[in-house]
């Protein structure tokens, strides 16, 4: 036997290296899975709840109504948009009961 492989055969050395490579690959896969889970959790946390979305629509409707001025040619557009936002708020409230 050669001292090059510390008394082990070349086949044993290759098999040991394959086993180490598999373990390293599995560790990398697990780390990637954990990173993916953290990223998904962060995306989910950043998404607004339906209640928060409705509050945004309500605020937009309030701003649209406040922007209506007498004699302004865009009044009809503002009123239409405000009514749509109010309908969305009412739909949410009716569905949440």
N, C-alpha and C positions, 0 to 999 in steps of 0.2 A: 504494500500500500504506500501510496505517496503521501508525504506530509503536506502536500499542496491543499488537500481537502480535509486536513485534520483527522485523518483516519477514516473518512467517510467516502463512499463511492460517489462518482459523479451523478448518478441517478438520484441518490439521497439528497445531494446538494440542490439539484434541480427541483425535486419535489418540495423541498423545504422553501425554496424561493417562490415556487408557485403558490404554496399555502400562505406565505407572507403577502404576496401580491393580492390574493383573494381577500385576505383580511383588510388590507389597505383599501381595496376597492369598495368593500362593504362599509368601512368607516366613512369613506367619502360619500357614498350613497346616503348613509344615515345623516351626515351633516347637511347634504343638499336637501333632503326631505325636511329636516328641521328648519332650514332657511326658508324653504317654500312655505311651510306652515306659518312661520313668523310673518312673512310677506303677506300671506292671505289674511291673517289676523289683523295686520295693520291696515290693509285695504278695507276690510269689513268695518274696522273702527272709524275709518275716515268717511264712510258712507253715512249719509244722514238718515235718520229714522223717518218713517212716513209722517209722524207728527211734526218733526222739524221742517219737512218739506211743505206741509200745510201752513205752518207758521210763516214760512217765506212767501207763500202765495198770498196769504192774508196781508202781509206787509206790502207786497207789490200792489195789491188791490187798493190798499189805503193810499199809497203814493199816487196811483193813477187817479183816484177820486180827488185827491188834493190838488192834482195838476189841472183839473178842469176849471177853465176860466171863461167868463161870459165873453162872447164874441170871437172866441178862438176857433178857427176852422178845424182843428184836430179834436174837438170835444167828442164827436161821435166815435172816433177811434179809441180815445181814452175810456169812454163809457163802455164800449164793447169789450175791451180788454179787461176792465175792472169787473164787469159782469161775469166773464169767463173765469176769472180768478175766484170770485165769490162762489160760483157754482162748484168749482173744484173743492173749496173749503166745505160747502154744504154736503157734497157727496161724501167726503171723508167723515164728517160728523154723523151722517146717517148710517154709514157702513160700520162705524165703530160702536154703535149702540148695541 
